[in-house]
Amino acid sequence: MNFEALVALVADEPVFSSSLLLSGMADPQRLRLQLSRWVKAGRLHQLRRGLYALAPPWRKVEPHPFLVANSLRRGSYVSLQSALAWHGVIPEQVPVVTSVGPGRPETTTTPLGAFQYRYLAEELRFGFTRIEVAPRQFAFMASPEKALLDLVHLTPGADSEAFLRELRLQNPGVFQPAELGELARRSGKPKLVRASRMISTLLAEEEGVPL
């Protein structure tokens, strides 16, 4: 396969797996060597083993960071500060894409950005959906309620009024108190149940005003 053939095959893909190219390939080792050469030449970005993106100017589609985050670690979903910022409930722009899921905690830097992963037990991996984050690009992301509960769960002492106020939550209308309480109860974690009650109280007191 030459580079022009590769571009024709994956030009519309934000990221692509080498397995897509290796299917039916008579000499997989030769293709792997060619991919390595294209990476060294700056024509491809290697995001992890077997996962690539075209480099500019050959790239036609700009990969959304949330799609990249999902692709880098299967079974993960965008949550914590990144999801809260996406939903418009915290004011900060988050330079690192934060996700939760299986596997050890890790922060990895790629040519397409920095990505942080926090371990979350399997029984707590709920409250997320697949949404369109850019035209024809989809990613699994926590709801605002679940993103906040994930943050509380993974942060020591986060079930305190002081911590919750420090988040400077805004747009309280985005949160659904009933959904927040249901997700907390489903977790079976007393810490999250306490936090959900406190959050609901604060939102009720400050309805229409950032916390």
C-alpha positions, 0 to 999 in steps of 0.5 A: 500500500502506498500513502496515497492509497492509505489517504483515500481509505482513511481520509474521512476517519478522525482516527483509525486502527491498523487492524482496518488495514491489516484485514486480508493483508498478505504481508502484515509485517510489511504494512507495520513497517510502512506505518512506522516509516510514515510516522517517522516522516510526519505523515501519520500520528501514532496515538498508541499501538495500533491507533493512528491519525493522519497528520496535517495537511493530509487530514480532512477531519479534525479528531475531537478530543473526546472521541480520541479519549474513548479510542485510546482506552476502550470501555472508558467514558469522558467524565469529571471536569471535562464532562462538567465543562462540556455541559457548562456547569463549571467555568474552567476550560480543562486542558486535559481530557478526563475520563473514567473506566477500567485500567490503571490510572494514567495520563498520556500525551499524544500529538492530539492532546493530553488525556487522563484516565481514572479507575472506576469500578465496573459497578459504578460505570453507568450514567453515560451516553453516546453523544455527537461531539462534532459532526459525525463524531461520537463519544461516550460521556457522563451526564452532568449529574454522573460527572459530578458524582464521579468527581466526588467519588474519586476525590477525598473529602469531596462530600463537603459543602466547602468542596462543592462551593469551590467548584463554582457550579453554574447553570443549576438548571442543567442539573436534575435533582431527581436524577442526581439522587437516583444515580447516587442511590444506585451507586450504593455509596453513602458518600455519594448519597450525602453529596447528592443531598447537599448538592440538591440543597445548594442548587435549591438555595441558589437557583438561577445564581452560580454556587 
